[in-house]
């Protein structure tokens, strides 16, 4: 599994669409500070699978909104 390339933009868009502040988002994700969330949303810290899952829960969206599974198939 991996985080979609546009996940940070999607996360910011959904957060703003729902009227959730960065402070509230960091609280919902269980982060230690709003600065930590700001760093993720602004590319200073990586959006890991764990943080993507927490963001999905905080925004009440399915984790697949941010995360893709790599599917291998025989050709």
PDB file of N, H, CA, C and O in Angstrom:
ATOM      1  N   UNK A   1       0.836  -1.179   0.000  1.00  0.00           N
ATOM      2  CA  UNK A   1       0.000   0.000   0.000  1.00  0.00           C
ATOM      3  C   UNK A   1       0.884   1.247   0.000  1.00  0.00           C
ATOM      4  O   UNK A   1       2.018   1.230   0.479  1.00  0.00           O
ATOM      5  N   UNK A   2       0.344   2.301  -0.539  1.00  0.00           N
ATOM      6  H   UNK A   2      -0.577   2.315  -0.928  1.00  0.00           H
ATOM      7  CA  UNK A   2       1.086   3.560  -0.565  1.00  0.00           C
ATOM      8  C   UNK A   2       0.107   4.730  -0.527  1.00  0.00           C
ATOM      9  O   UNK A   2      -1.079   4.577  -0.819  1.00  0.00           O
ATOM     10  N   UNK A   3       0.618   5.877  -0.168  1.00  0.00           N
ATOM     11  H   UNK A   3       1.581   6.001   0.070  1.00  0.00           H
ATOM     12  CA  UNK A   3      -0.185   7.099  -0.120  1.00  0.00           C
ATOM     13  C   UNK A   3      -0.249   7.680  -1.529  1.00  0.00           C
ATOM     14  O   UNK A   3       0.777   7.798  -2.199  1.00  0.00           O
ATOM     15  N   UNK A   4      -1.439   8.038  -1.978  1.00  0.00           N
ATOM     16  H   UNK A   4      -2.273   7.942  -1.435  1.00  0.00           H
ATOM     17  CA  UNK A   4      -1.610   8.628  -3.307  1.00  0.00           C
ATOM     18  C   UNK A   4      -0.795   9.910  -3.424  1.00  0.00           C
ATOM     19  O   UNK A   4      -0.610  10.632  -2.444  1.00  0.00           O
ATOM     20  N   UNK A   5      -0.312  10.185  -4.631  1.00  0.00           N
ATOM     21  H   UNK A   5      -0.462   9.599  -5.427  1.00  0.00           H
ATOM     22  CA  UNK A   5       0.556  11.350  -4.849  1.00  0.00           C
ATOM     23  C   UNK A   5      -0.132  12.678  -4.544  1.00  0.00           C
ATOM     24  O   UNK A   5       0.541  13.650  -4.202  1.00  0.00           O
ATOM     25  N   UNK A   6      -1.443  12.739  -4.658  1.00  0.00           N
ATOM     26  H   UNK A   6      -1.990  11.949  -4.936  1.00  0.00           H
ATOM     27  CA  UNK A   6      -2.166  13.991  -4.422  1.00  0.00           C
ATOM     28  C   UNK A   6      -2.894  14.012  -3.078  1.00  0.00           C
ATOM     29  O   UNK A   6      -3.799  14.822  -2.873  1.00  0.00           O
ATOM     30  N   UNK A   7      -2.503  13.130  -2.172  1.00  0.00           N
ATOM     31  H   UNK A   7      -1.768  12.473  -2.340  1.00  0.00           H
ATOM     32  CA  UNK A   7      -3.210  13.004  -0.893  1.00  0.00           C
ATOM     33  C   UNK A   7      -3.177  14.270  -0.051  1.00  0.00           C
ATOM     34  O   UNK A   7      -4.176  14.612   0.582  1.00  0.00           O
ATOM     35  N   UNK A   8      -2.064  14.963  -0.033  1.00  0.00           N
ATOM     36  H   UNK A   8      -1.253  14.685  -0.547  1.00  0.00           H
ATOM     37  CA  UNK A   8      -1.971  16.175   0.785  1.00  0.00           C
ATOM     38  C   UNK A   8      -2.948  17.231   0.266  1.00  0.00           C
ATOM     39  O   UNK A   8      -3.627  17.889   1.054  1.00  0.00           O
ATOM     40  N   UNK A   9      -3.017  17.392  -1.041  1.00  0.00           N
ATOM     41  H   UNK A   9      -2.465  16.857  -1.681  1.00  0.00           H
ATOM     42  CA  UNK A   9      -3.959  18.357  -1.621  1.00  0.00           C
ATOM     43  C   UNK A   9      -5.399  17.943  -1.320  1.00  0.00           C
ATOM     44  O   UNK A   9      -6.236  18.788  -1.002  1.00  0.00           O
ATOM     45  N   UNK A  10      -5.684  16.646  -1.419  1.00  0.00           N
ATOM     46  H   UNK A  10      -5.004  15.960  -1.677  1.00  0.00           H
ATOM     47  CA  UNK A  10      -7.025  16.149  -1.101  1.00  0.00           C
ATOM     48  C   UNK A  10      -7.368  16.387   0.364  1.00  0.00           C
ATOM     49  O   UNK A  10      -8.484  16.787   0.697  1.00  0.00           O
ATOM     50  N   UNK A  11      -6.395  16.137   1.233  1.00  0.00           N
ATOM     51  H   UNK A  11      -5.488  15.812   0.963  1.00  0.00           H
ATOM     52  CA  UNK A  11      -6.601  16.313   2.664  1.00  0.00           C
ATOM     53  C   UNK A  11      -6.920  17.777   2.978  1.00  0.00           C
ATOM     54  O   UNK A  11      -7.862  18.066   3.716  1.00  0.00           O
ATOM     55  N   UNK A  12      -6.142  18.686   2.423  1.00  0.00           N
ATOM     56  H   UNK A  12      -5.376  18.451   1.824  1.00  0.00           H
ATOM     57  CA  UNK A  12      -6.366  20.120   2.653  1.00  0.00           C
ATOM     58  C   UNK A  12      -7.737  20.542   2.117  1.00  0.00           C
ATOM     59  O   UNK A  12      -8.477  21.260   2.789  1.00  0.00           O
ATOM     60  N   UNK A  13      -8.068  20.094   0.909  1.00  0.00           N
ATOM     61  H   UNK A  13      -7.467  19.510   0.363  1.00  0.00           H
ATOM     62  CA  UNK A  13      -9.343  20.442   0.291  1.00  0.00           C
ATOM     63  C   UNK A  13     -10.523  19.950   1.131  1.00  0.00           C
ATOM     64  O   UNK A  13     -11.462  20.704   1.387  1.00  0.00           O
ATOM     65  N   UNK A  14     -10.475  18.696   1.556  1.00  0.00           N
ATOM     66  H   UNK A  14      -9.712  18.084   1.349  1.00  0.00           H
ATOM     67  CA  UNK A  14     -11.558  18.133   2.364  1.00  0.00           C
ATOM     68  C   UNK A  14     -11.661  18.821   3.717  1.00  0.00           C
ATOM     69  O   UNK A  14     -12.763  19.077   4.202  1.00  0.00           O
ATOM     70  N   UNK A  15     -10.529  19.120   4.326  1.00  0.00           N
ATOM     71  H   UNK A  15      -9.633  18.912   3.932  1.00  0.00           H
ATOM     72  CA  UNK A  15     -10.526  19.811   5.621  1.00  0.00           C
ATOM     73  C   UNK A  15     -11.198  21.173   5.491  1.00  0.00           C
ATOM     74  O   UNK A  15     -12.054  21.531   6.300  1.00  0.00           O
ATOM     75  N   UNK A  16     -10.807  21.924   4.475  1.00  0.00           N
ATOM     76  H   UNK A  16     -10.112  21.633   3.818  1.00  0.00           H
ATOM     77  CA  UNK A  16     -11.373  23.261   4.269  1.00  0.00           C
ATOM     78  C   UNK A  16     -12.850  23.188   3.887  1.00  0.00           C
ATOM     79  O   UNK A  16     -13.652  24.008   4.333  1.00  0.00           O
ATOM     80  N   UNK A  17     -13.207  22.204   3.062  1.00  0.00           N
ATOM     81  H   UNK A  17     -12.556  21.537   2.700  1.00  0.00           H
ATOM     82  CA  UNK A  17     -14.593  22.029   2.641  1.00  0.00           C
ATOM     83  C   UNK A  17     -15.506  21.787   3.843  1.00  0.00           C
ATOM     84  O   UNK A  17     -16.665  22.203   3.852  1.00  0.00           O
ATOM     85  N   UNK A  18     -14.968  21.109   4.852  1.00  0.00           N
ATOM     86  H   UNK A  18     -14.027  20.771   4.844  1.00  0.00           H
ATOM     87  CA  UNK A  18     -15.740  20.805   6.052  1.00  0.00           C
ATOM     88  C   UNK A  18     -15.620  21.898   7.123  1.00  0.00           C
ATOM     89  O   UNK A  18     -16.230  21.793   8.187  1.00  0.00           O
ATOM     90  N   UNK A  19     -14.836  22.941   6.842  1.00  0.00           N
ATOM     91  H   UNK A  19     -14.340  23.026   5.977  1.00  0.00           H
ATOM     92  CA  UNK A  19     -14.682  24.037   7.789  1.00  0.00           C
ATOM     93  C   UNK A  19     -13.885  23.668   9.028  1.00  0.00           C
ATOM     94  O   UNK A  19     -14.103  24.228  10.103  1.00  0.00           O
ATOM     95  N   UNK A  20     -12.957  22.721   8.879  1.00  0.00           N
ATOM     96  H   UNK A  20     -12.780  22.267   8.006  1.00  0.00           H
ATOM     97  CA  UNK A  20     -12.136  22.260   9.998  1.00  0.00           C
ATOM     98  C   UNK A  20     -10.809  23.014   9.973  1.00  0.00           C
ATOM     99  O   UNK A  20     -10.139  23.070   8.942  1.00  0.00           O
ATOM    100  N   UNK A  21     -10.441  23.584  11.100  1.00  0.00           N
ATOM    101  H   UNK A  21     -10.986  23.539  11.937  1.00  0.00           H
ATOM    102  CA  UNK A  21      -9.168  24.303  11.193  1.00  0.00           C
ATOM    103  C   UNK A  21      -8.016  23.308  11.321  1.00  0.00           C
ATOM    104  O   UNK A  21      -8.226  22.130  11.608  1.00  0.00           O
ATOM    105  N   UNK A  22      -6.812  23.795  11.108  1.00  0.00           N
ATOM    106  H   UNK A  22      -6.641  24.753  10.876  1.00  0.00           H
ATOM    107  CA  UNK A  22      -5.624  22.954  11.291  1.00  0.00           C
ATOM    108  C   UNK A  22      -5.509  22.496  12.740  1.00  0.00           C
ATOM    109  O   UNK A  22      -5.105  21.364  13.008  1.00  0.00           O
ATOM    110  N   UNK A  23      -5.862  23.372  13.669  1.00  0.00           N
ATOM    111  H   UNK A  23      -6.190  24.291  13.451  1.00  0.00           H
ATOM    112  CA  UNK A  23      -5.817  23.019  15.095  1.00  0.00           C
ATOM    113  C   UNK A  23      -6.794  21.881  15.383  1.00  0.00           C
ATOM    114  O   UNK A  23      -6.441  20.912  16.056  1.00  0.00           O
ATOM    115  N   UNK A  24      -8.019  22.000  14.875  1.00  0.00           N
ATOM    116  H   UNK A  24      -8.306  22.787  14.329  1.00  0.00           H
ATOM    117  CA  UNK A  24      -9.027  20.961  15.087  1.00  0.00           C
ATOM    118  C   UNK A  24      -8.616  19.659  14.408  1.00  0.00           C
ATOM    119  O   UNK A  24      -8.804  18.578  14.965  1.00  0.00           O
ATOM    120  N   UNK A  25      -8.060  19.763  13.219  1.00  0.00           N
ATOM    121  H   UNK A  25      -7.906  20.642  12.766  1.00  0.00           H
ATOM    122  CA  UNK A  25      -7.622  18.566  12.497  1.00  0.00           C
ATOM    123  C   UNK A  25      -6.524  17.849  13.275  1.00  0.00           C
ATOM    124  O   UNK A  25      -6.546  16.624  13.391  1.00  0.00           O
ATOM    125  N   UNK A  26      -5.580  18.591  13.800  1.00  0.00           N
ATOM    126  H   UNK A  26      -5.561  19.587  13.706  1.00  0.00           H
ATOM    127  CA  UNK A  26      -4.502  17.971  14.577  1.00  0.00           C
ATOM    128  C   UNK A  26      -5.067  17.295  15.820  1.00  0.00           C
ATOM    129  O   UNK A  26      -4.600  16.224  16.206  1.00  0.00           O
ATOM    130  N   UNK A  27      -6.067  17.905  16.451  1.00  0.00           N
ATOM    131  H   UNK A  27      -6.447  18.776  16.138  1.00  0.00           H
ATOM    132  CA  UNK A  27      -6.704  17.305  17.620  1.00  0.00           C
ATOM    133  C   UNK A  27      -7.419  16.013  17.240  1.00  0.00           C
ATOM    134  O   UNK A  27      -7.291  15.001  17.930  1.00  0.00           O
ATOM    135  N   UNK A  28      -8.175  16.048  16.137  1.00  0.00           N
ATOM    136  H   UNK A  28      -8.278  16.869  15.576  1.00  0.00           H
ATOM    137  CA  UNK A  28      -8.907  14.859  15.684  1.00  0.00           C
ATOM    138  C   UNK A  28      -7.969  13.713  15.313  1.00  0.00           C
ATOM    139  O   UNK A  28      -8.312  12.542  15.476  1.00  0.00           O
ATOM    140  N   UNK A  29      -6.783  14.060  14.815  1.00  0.00           N
ATOM    141  H   UNK A  29      -6.505  15.012  14.683  1.00  0.00           H
ATOM    142  CA  UNK A  29      -5.808  13.034  14.436  1.00  0.00           C
ATOM    143  C   UNK A  29      -4.980  12.553  15.621  1.00  0.00           C
ATOM    144  O   UNK A  29      -4.236  11.579  15.507  1.00  0.00           O
ATOM    145  N   UNK A  30      -5.107  13.233  16.756  1.00  0.00           N
ATOM    146  H   UNK A  30      -5.711  14.025  16.848  1.00  0.00           H
ATOM    147  CA  UNK A  30      -4.351  12.843  17.940  1.00  0.00           C
ATOM    148  C   UNK A  30      -2.895  13.268  17.903  1.00  0.00           C
ATOM    149  O   UNK A  30      -2.052  12.664  18.567  1.00  0.00           O
ATOM    150  N   UNK A  31      -2.595  14.307  17.128  1.00  0.00           N
ATOM    151  H   UNK A  31      -3.279  14.798  16.589  1.00  0.00           H
ATOM    152  CA  UNK A  31      -1.221  14.799  17.035  1.00  0.00           C
ATOM    153  C   UNK A  31      -0.896  15.685  18.230  1.00  0.00           C
ATOM    154  O   UNK A  31      -1.796  16.237  18.863  1.00  0.00           O
ATOM    155  N   UNK A  32       0.376  15.818  18.534  1.00  0.00           N
ATOM    156  H   UNK A  32       1.107  15.369  18.020  1.00  0.00           H
ATOM    157  CA  UNK A  32       0.810  16.602  19.691  1.00  0.00           C
ATOM    158  C   UNK A  32       0.611  18.101  19.522  1.00  0.00           C
ATOM    159  O   UNK A  32       0.463  18.824  20.507  1.00  0.00           O
ATOM    160  N   UNK A  33       0.606  18.572  18.273  1.00  0.00           N
ATOM    161  H   UNK A  33       0.727  17.985  17.473  1.00  0.00           H
ATOM    162  CA  UNK A  33       0.475  20.015  18.057  1.00  0.00           C
ATOM    163  C   UNK A  33      -0.092  20.306  16.675  1.00  0.00           C
ATOM    164  O   UNK A  33      -0.027  19.482  15.762  1.00  0.00           O
ATOM    165  N   UNK A  34      -0.647  21.500  16.554  1.00  0.00           N
ATOM    166  H   UNK A  34      -0.700  22.169  17.296  1.00  0.00           H
ATOM    167  CA  UNK A  34      -1.130  21.946  15.250  1.00  0.00           C
ATOM    168  C   UNK A  34       0.042  22.128  14.292  1.00  0.00           C
ATOM    169  O   UNK A  34      -0.109  21.960  13.082  1.00  0.00           O
ATOM    170  N   UNK A  35       1.205  22.471  14.831  1.00  0.00           N
ATOM    171  H   UNK A  35       1.328  22.607  15.814  1.00  0.00           H
ATOM    172  CA  UNK A  35       2.410  22.636  14.005  1.00  0.00           C
ATOM    173  C   UNK A  35       2.755  21.332  13.293  1.00  0.00           C
ATOM    174  O   UNK A  35       3.148  21.341  12.127  1.00  0.00           O
ATOM    175  N   UNK A  36       2.607  20.219  13.990  1.00  0.00           N
ATOM    176  H   UNK A  36       2.287  20.211  14.938  1.00  0.00           H
ATOM    177  CA  UNK A  36       2.888  18.915  13.386  1.00  0.00           C
ATOM    178  C   UNK A  36       1.969  18.698  12.182  1.00  0.00           C
ATOM    179  O   UNK A  36       2.424  18.272  11.120  1.00  0.00           O
ATOM    180  N   UNK A  37       0.674  18.991  12.348  1.00  0.00           N
ATOM    181  H   UNK A  37       0.304  19.337  13.211  1.00  0.00           H
ATOM    182  CA  UNK A  37      -0.256  18.855  11.228  1.00  0.00           C
ATOM    183  C   UNK A  37       0.122  19.811  10.098  1.00  0.00           C
ATOM    184  O   UNK A  37       0.131  19.422   8.930  1.00  0.00           O
ATOM    185  N   UNK A  38       0.434  21.068  10.447  1.00  0.00           N
ATOM    186  H   UNK A  38       0.427  21.384  11.396  1.00  0.00           H
ATOM    187  CA  UNK A  38       0.827  22.051   9.436  1.00  0.00           C
ATOM    188  C   UNK A  38       2.017  21.531   8.643  1.00  0.00           C
ATOM    189  O   UNK A  38       2.054  21.668   7.420  1.00  0.00           O
ATOM    190  N   UNK A  39       2.990  20.935   9.325  1.00  0.00           N
ATOM    191  H   UNK A  39       2.961  20.823  10.319  1.00  0.00           H
ATOM    192  CA  UNK A  39       4.175  20.390   8.657  1.00  0.00           C
ATOM    193  C   UNK A  39       3.803  19.295   7.664  1.00  0.00           C
ATOM    194  O   UNK A  39       4.398  19.207   6.589  1.00  0.00           O
ATOM    195  N   UNK A  40       2.832  18.467   8.009  1.00  0.00           N
ATOM    196  H   UNK A  40       2.349  18.539   8.882  1.00  0.00           H
ATOM    197  CA  UNK A  40       2.380  17.415   7.089  1.00  0.00           C
ATOM    198  C   UNK A  40       1.680  18.051   5.893  1.00  0.00           C
ATOM    199  O   UNK A  40       1.995  17.740   4.745  1.00  0.00           O
ATOM    200  N   UNK A  41       0.737  18.936   6.165  1.00  0.00           N
ATOM    201  H   UNK A  41       0.481  19.189   7.098  1.00  0.00           H
ATOM    202  CA  UNK A  41      -0.056  19.542   5.094  1.00  0.00           C
ATOM    203  C   UNK A  41       0.794  20.405   4.161  1.00  0.00           C
ATOM    204  O   UNK A  41       0.429  20.604   3.002  1.00  0.00           O
ATOM    205  N   UNK A  42       1.906  20.911   4.647  1.00  0.00           N
ATOM    206  H   UNK A  42       2.203  20.749   5.588  1.00  0.00           H
ATOM    207  CA  UNK A  42       2.771  21.764   3.831  1.00  0.00           C
ATOM    208  C   UNK A  42       4.038  21.062   3.350  1.00  0.00           C
ATOM    209  O   UNK A  42       4.969  21.714   2.876  1.00  0.00           O
ATOM    210  N   UNK A  43       4.075  19.741   3.471  1.00  0.00           N
ATOM    211  H   UNK A  43       3.319  19.212   3.855  1.00  0.00           H
ATOM    212  CA  UNK A  43       5.166  18.954   2.906  1.00  0.00           C
ATOM    213  C   UNK A  43       6.465  18.968   3.686  1.00  0.00           C
ATOM    214  O   UNK A  43       7.482  18.491   3.185  1.00  0.00           O
ATOM    215  N   UNK A  44       6.461  19.501   4.897  1.00  0.00           N
ATOM    216  H   UNK A  44       5.634  19.889   5.304  1.00  0.00           H
ATOM    217  CA  UNK A  44       7.681  19.505   5.721  1.00  0.00           C
ATOM    218  C   UNK A  44       7.911  18.126   6.341  1.00  0.00           C
ATOM    219  O   UNK A  44       9.052  17.696   6.510  1.00  0.00           O
ATOM    220  N   UNK A  45       6.821  17.440   6.677  1.00  0.00           N
ATOM    221  H   UNK A  45       5.894  17.790   6.541  1.00  0.00           H
ATOM    222  CA  UNK A  45       6.862  16.052   7.155  1.00  0.00           C
ATOM    223  C   UNK A  45       6.097  15.203   6.149  1.00  0.00           C
ATOM    224  O   UNK A  45       5.143  15.670   5.527  1.00  0.00           O
ATOM    225  N   UNK A  46       6.521  13.964   5.996  1.00  0.00           N
ATOM    226  H   UNK A  46       7.296  13.585   6.502  1.00  0.00           H
ATOM    227  CA  UNK A  46       5.854  13.052   5.059  1.00  0.00           C
ATOM    228  C   UNK A  46       4.465  12.669   5.542  1.00  0.00           C
ATOM    229  O   UNK A  46       4.233  12.527   6.742  1.00  0.00           O
ATOM    230  N   UNK A  47       3.556  12.504   4.616  1.00  0.00           N
ATOM    231  H   UNK A  47       3.744  12.619   3.640  1.00  0.00           H
ATOM    232  CA  UNK A  47       2.247  11.939   4.924  1.00  0.00           C
ATOM    233  C   UNK A  47       2.404  10.426   4.845  1.00  0.00           C
ATOM    234  O   UNK A  47       2.371   9.846   3.760  1.00  0.00           O
ATOM    235  N   UNK A  48       2.573   9.798   5.992  1.00  0.00           N
ATOM    236  H   UNK A  48       2.599  10.269   6.873  1.00  0.00           H
ATOM    237  CA  UNK A  48       2.764   8.353   6.049  1.00  0.00           C
ATOM    238  C   UNK A  48       1.413   7.653   5.945  1.00  0.00           C
ATOM    239  O   UNK A  48       0.365   8.295   6.010  1.00  0.00           O
ATOM    240  N   UNK A  49       1.444   6.340   5.783  1.00  0.00           N
ATOM    241  H   UNK A  49       2.295   5.818   5.730  1.00  0.00           H
ATOM    242  CA  UNK A  49       0.204   5.563   5.771  1.00  0.00           C
ATOM    243  C   UNK A  49      -0.564   5.768   7.074  1.00  0.00           C
ATOM    244  O   UNK A  49      -1.787   5.900   7.072  1.00  0.00           O
ATOM    245  N   UNK A  50       0.168   5.792   8.180  1.00  0.00           N
ATOM    246  H   UNK A  50       1.162   5.684   8.181  1.00  0.00           H
ATOM    247  CA  UNK A  50      -0.473   5.976   9.489  1.00  0.00           C
ATOM    248  C   UNK A  50      -1.185   7.327   9.557  1.00  0.00           C
ATOM    249  O   UNK A  50      -2.340   7.394   9.976  1.00  0.00           O
ATOM    250  N   UNK A  51      -0.516   8.391   9.154  1.00  0.00           N
ATOM    251  H   UNK A  51       0.423   8.336   8.814  1.00  0.00           H
ATOM    252  CA  UNK A  51      -1.127   9.719   9.193  1.00  0.00           C
ATOM    253  C   UNK A  51      -2.282   9.825   8.197  1.00  0.00           C
ATOM    254  O   UNK A  51      -3.278  10.494   8.473  1.00  0.00           O
ATOM    255  N   UNK A  52      -2.155   9.176   7.053  1.00  0.00           N
ATOM    256  H   UNK A  52      -1.346   8.633   6.829  1.00  0.00           H
ATOM    257  CA  UNK A  52      -3.238   9.184   6.068  1.00  0.00           C
ATOM    258  C   UNK A  52      -4.478   8.502   6.636  1.00  0.00           C
ATOM    259  O   UNK A  52      -5.597   8.974   6.437  1.00  0.00           O
ATOM    260  N   UNK A  53      -4.279   7.392   7.343  1.00  0.00           N
ATOM    261  H   UNK A  53      -3.369   7.008   7.505  1.00  0.00           H
ATOM    262  CA  UNK A  53      -5.402   6.685   7.965  1.00  0.00           C
ATOM    263  C   UNK A  53      -6.043   7.545   9.056  1.00  0.00           C
ATOM    264  O   UNK A  53      -7.267   7.582   9.178  1.00  0.00           O
ATOM    265  N   UNK A  54      -5.220   8.233   9.846  1.00  0.00           N
ATOM    266  H   UNK A  54      -4.226   8.203   9.747  1.00  0.00           H
ATOM    267  CA  UNK A  54      -5.747   9.125  10.885  1.00  0.00           C
ATOM    268  C   UNK A  54      -6.523  10.290  10.270  1.00  0.00           C
ATOM    269  O   UNK A  54      -7.566  10.689  10.787  1.00  0.00           O
ATOM    270  N   UNK A  55      -6.014  10.826   9.176  1.00  0.00           N
ATOM    271  H   UNK A  55      -5.166  10.502   8.756  1.00  0.00           H
ATOM    272  CA  UNK A  55      -6.692  11.931   8.489  1.00  0.00           C
ATOM    273  C   UNK A  55      -8.031  11.466   7.928  1.00  0.00           C
ATOM    274  O   UNK A  55      -9.026  12.187   8.012  1.00  0.00           O
ATOM    275  N   UNK A  56      -8.057  10.268   7.359  1.00  0.00           N
ATOM    276  H   UNK A  56      -7.250   9.683   7.291  1.00  0.00           H
ATOM    277  CA  UNK A  56      -9.306   9.724   6.822  1.00  0.00           C
ATOM    278  C   UNK A  56     -10.349   9.597   7.927  1.00  0.00           C
ATOM    279  O   UNK A  56     -11.512   9.957   7.742  1.00  0.00           O
ATOM    280  N   UNK A  57      -9.927   9.087   9.065  1.00  0.00           N
ATOM    281  H   UNK A  57      -8.982   8.795   9.216  1.00  0.00           H
ATOM    282  CA  UNK A  57     -10.848   8.956  10.200  1.00  0.00           C
ATOM    283  C   UNK A  57     -11.314  10.333  10.673  1.00  0.00           C
ATOM    284  O   UNK A  57     -12.498  10.524  10.952  1.00  0.00           O
ATOM    285  N   UNK A  58     -10.397  11.285  10.763  1.00  0.00           N
ATOM    286  H   UNK A  58      -9.436  11.129  10.536  1.00  0.00           H
ATOM    287  CA  UNK A  58     -10.732  12.639  11.218  1.00  0.00           C
ATOM    288  C   UNK A  58     -11.716  13.328  10.276  1.00  0.00           C
ATOM    289  O   UNK A  58     -12.550  14.122  10.713  1.00  0.00           O
ATOM    290  N   UNK A  59     -11.616  13.022   8.986  1.00  0.00           N
ATOM    291  H   UNK A  59     -10.939  12.378   8.632  1.00  0.00           H
ATOM    292  CA  UNK A  59     -12.487  13.640   7.986  1.00  0.00           C
ATOM    293  C   UNK A  59     -13.717  12.793   7.671  1.00  0.00           C
ATOM    294  O   UNK A  59     -14.576  13.187   6.882  1.00  0.00           O
ATOM    295  N   UNK A  60     -13.783  11.617   8.306  1.00  0.00           N
ATOM    296  H   UNK A  60     -13.085  11.296   8.947  1.00  0.00           H
ATOM    297  CA  UNK A  60     -14.900  10.695   8.095  1.00  0.00           C
ATOM    298  C   UNK A  60     -15.025  10.276   6.624  1.00  0.00           C
ATOM    299  O   UNK A  60     -16.115  10.260   6.051  1.00  0.00           O
ATOM    300  N   UNK A  61     -13.875   9.939   6.037  1.00  0.00           N
ATOM    301  H   UNK A  61     -12.990   9.952   6.502  1.00  0.00           H
ATOM    302  CA  UNK A  61     -13.850   9.407   4.675  1.00  0.00           C
ATOM    303  C   UNK A  61     -13.184   8.037   4.711  1.00  0.00           C
ATOM    304  O   UNK A  61     -12.465   7.712   5.655  1.00  0.00           O
ATOM    305  N   UNK A  62     -13.421   7.255   3.701  1.00  0.00           N
ATOM    306  H   UNK A  62     -14.006   7.519   2.933  1.00  0.00           H
ATOM    307  CA  UNK A  62     -12.793   5.946   3.602  1.00  0.00           C
ATOM    308  C   UNK A  62     -11.288   6.122   3.413  1.00  0.00           C
ATOM    309  O   UNK A  62     -10.865   7.016   2.680  1.00  0.00           O
ATOM    310  N   UNK A  63     -10.467   5.285   4.062  1.00  0.00           N
ATOM    311  H   UNK A  63     -10.810   4.559   4.658  1.00  0.00           H
ATOM    312  CA  UNK A  63      -9.012   5.406   3.902  1.00  0.00           C
ATOM    313  C   UNK A  63      -8.548   5.336   2.450  1.00  0.00           C
ATOM    314  O   UNK A  63      -7.494   5.876   2.113  1.00  0.00           O
ATOM    315  N   UNK A  64      -9.322   4.677   1.587  1.00  0.00           N
ATOM    316  H   UNK A  64     -10.178   4.238   1.861  1.00  0.00           H
ATOM    317  CA  UNK A  64      -8.937   4.584   0.175  1.00  0.00           C
ATOM    318  C   UNK A  64      -8.931   5.959  -0.496  1.00  0.00           C
ATOM    319  O   UNK A  64      -8.408   6.111  -1.600  1.00  0.00           O
ATOM    320  N   UNK A  65      -9.508   6.951   0.169  1.00  0.00           N
ATOM    321  H   UNK A  65      -9.932   6.828   1.066  1.00  0.00           H
ATOM    322  CA  UNK A  65      -9.467   8.326  -0.328  1.00  0.00           C
ATOM    323  C   UNK A  65      -8.022   8.798  -0.445  1.00  0.00           C
ATOM    324  O   UNK A  65      -7.689   9.577  -1.338  1.00  0.00           O
ATOM    325  N   UNK A  66      -7.154   8.319   0.467  1.00  0.00           N
ATOM    326  H   UNK A  66      -7.424   7.686   1.193  1.00  0.00           H
ATOM    327  CA  UNK A  66      -5.748   8.715   0.508  1.00  0.00           C
ATOM    328  C   UNK A  66      -4.779   7.588   0.168  1.00  0.00           C
ATOM    329  O   UNK A  66      -3.637   7.848  -0.211  1.00  0.00           O
ATOM    330  N   UNK A  67      -5.221   6.347   0.301  1.00  0.00           N
ATOM    331  H   UNK A  67      -6.149   6.136   0.609  1.00  0.00           H
ATOM    332  CA  UNK A  67      -4.313   5.203   0.228  1.00  0.00           C
ATOM    333  C   UNK A  67      -4.711   4.287  -0.927  1.00  0.00           C
ATOM    334  O   UNK A  67      -5.895   4.024  -1.140  1.00  0.00           O
ATOM    335  N   UNK A  68      -3.716   3.807  -1.668  1.00  0.00           N
ATOM    336  H   UNK A  68      -2.755   4.021  -1.494  1.00  0.00           H
ATOM    337  CA  UNK A  68      -3.928   2.836  -2.745  1.00  0.00           C
ATOM    338  C   UNK A  68      -3.245   1.530  -2.378  1.00  0.00           C
ATOM    339  O   UNK A  68      -2.215   1.517  -1.705  1.00  0.00           O
ATOM    340  N   UNK A  69      -3.824   0.457  -2.821  1.00  0.00           N
ATOM    341  H   UNK A  69      -4.662   0.467  -3.367  1.00  0.00           H
ATOM    342  CA  UNK A  69      -3.160  -0.829  -2.692  1.00  0.00           C
ATOM    343  C   UNK A  69      -2.507  -1.141  -4.025  1.00  0.00           C
ATOM    344  O   UNK A  69      -3.065  -0.885  -5.092  1.00  0.00           O
ATOM    345  N   UNK A  70      -1.324  -1.694  -3.935  1.00  0.00           N
ATOM    346  H   UNK A  70      -0.870  -1.902  -3.068  1.00  0.00           H
ATOM    347  CA  UNK A  70      -0.634  -2.124  -5.147  1.00  0.00           C
ATOM    348  C   UNK A  70      -1.159  -3.511  -5.479  1.00  0.00           C
ATOM    349  O   UNK A  70      -1.043  -4.440  -4.680  1.00  0.00           O
ATOM    350  N   UNK A  71      -1.724  -3.636  -6.643  1.00  0.00           N
ATOM    351  H   UNK A  71      -1.818  -2.881  -7.292  1.00  0.00           H
ATOM    352  CA  UNK A  71      -2.296  -4.911  -7.049  1.00  0.00           C
ATOM    353  C   UNK A  71      -1.431  -5.485  -8.157  1.00  0.00           C
ATOM    354  O   UNK A  71      -1.234  -4.864  -9.202  1.00  0.00           O
ATOM    355  N   UNK A  72      -0.927  -6.667  -7.911  1.00  0.00           N
ATOM    356  H   UNK A  72      -1.087  -7.171  -7.062  1.00  0.00           H
ATOM    357  CA  UNK A  72      -0.145  -7.351  -8.935  1.00  0.00           C
ATOM    358  C   UNK A  72      -1.046  -8.385  -9.583  1.00  0.00           C
ATOM    359  O   UNK A  72      -1.831  -9.057  -8.916  1.00  0.00           O
ATOM    360  N   UNK A  73      -0.920  -8.496 -10.868  1.00  0.00           N
ATOM    361  H   UNK A  73      -0.282  -7.950 -11.410  1.00  0.00           H
ATOM    362  CA  UNK A  73      -1.673  -9.533 -11.556  1.00  0.00           C
ATOM    363  C   UNK A  73      -0.782 -10.189 -12.583  1.00  0.00           C
ATOM    364  O   UNK A  73       0.157  -9.591 -13.109  1.00  0.00           O
ATOM    365  N   UNK A  74      -1.102 -11.421 -12.848  1.00  0.00           N
ATOM    366  H   UNK A  74      -1.865 -11.908 -12.421  1.00  0.00           H
ATOM    367  CA  UNK A  74      -0.339 -12.154 -13.851  1.00  0.00           C
ATOM    368  C   UNK A  74      -0.846 -11.755 -15.219  1.00  0.00           C
ATOM    369  O   UNK A  74      -2.050 -11.635 -15.449  1.00  0.00           O
ATOM    370  N   UNK A  75       0.089 -11.555 -16.113  1.00  0.00           N
ATOM    371  H   UNK A  75       1.067 -11.652 -15.926  1.00  0.00           H
ATOM    372  CA  UNK A  75      -0.278 -11.138 -17.460  1.00  0.00           C
ATOM    373  C   UNK A  75      -0.079 -12.291 -18.402  1.00  0.00           C
ATOM    374  O   UNK A  75      -0.330 -12.159 -19.600  1.00  0.00           O
TER     375      UNK A  75
END
